[in-house]
Amino acid sequence: MGIMIKSPADLEQYKEKFPEAVEAISSKSVTYVWGKGLREGVSPEQASVIAFEKSEGDKVWVVKDNGEILQVPSTDLPKVK
């Protein structure tokens, strides 16, 4: 694993391999927590959110740094700048 995106400029290098993900982040339909990335060996208890969908609902789909994709209460989302 080891992909870490620190800023929007870093997305360009992943555009060819992950076009839908880059488009979702670029269009802001998915919020990415800059400076976070996928890591190996992270237990579910220690995993943190690295990306989440924009939604007004009570539950939101998230991607965690251990690769998990799941729904969480929107109140559990990280605060991003």
N, C-alpha and C positions, 0 to 999 in steps of 0.2 A: 504494500500500500504506500503510504508516505506522501500522498498528494496534499500539498498545503498551498492555499491561495491567499496571499497577503493583501492584494488589492485588485480592483477591476482590471488593471493592466495585465495581470497574470493570467486572465481568462483566455487571452489570444492563443497561448500555446496549447490549450485543450480544445479549441474550437473544432478541429478536424475529427478528433477522436470521440468527443462528447458534445455534438452540436446541440442536442435538445437541452442538455443541462446548462450549457453556456447561454443559450437563448433565454431559458427560464430565469437565470440569474440576471442577465443583461436587461430583460424586460421588466424585472422586479416582480414577476409572479411568484418567484421563490426568493426568500431572503437568505443570504449566505453570511455567516459570521466570519468576517475577514480574519485571517491569521490562524484559523482552525483547519484541521484536515483529518483524513482517515488515518487511524493508527492500528497497529496489530497488537493483540494481547490485552485489549481493554475489556474488562468485565462489564456486564450490563449495569451493575451497581455504580461503577466509576465512569461510565460513558456520559459524554455531554453532547448537547445539540450543536450541530454545525450548520444546518440549513433547515428551513421550514417554509411551508406554503403560506401565501397571503390568504387569510380567511377571516371572516367575521363570526364564524361559528364557535361553539364551545369546545370543540375538539379540532386539532390541527395535525396534519401529517408532518413528521419530522424525520431527518436523517441524523443519526448519532455518529460520533467519531469511531465507533467500533463497527460501523456498517449497518447497524440495525435501522429499519424503516418501520415506524409505528405511529399510532395516534396518541397524542397526549392532550390534557386540558390546555386550553390557550393560556391559562394563567401560569403554566409552567415554562413558557417560552423565555429565552434569554432576552434581556434588554439590549438592543443594538443601536448604535449611533447613526 
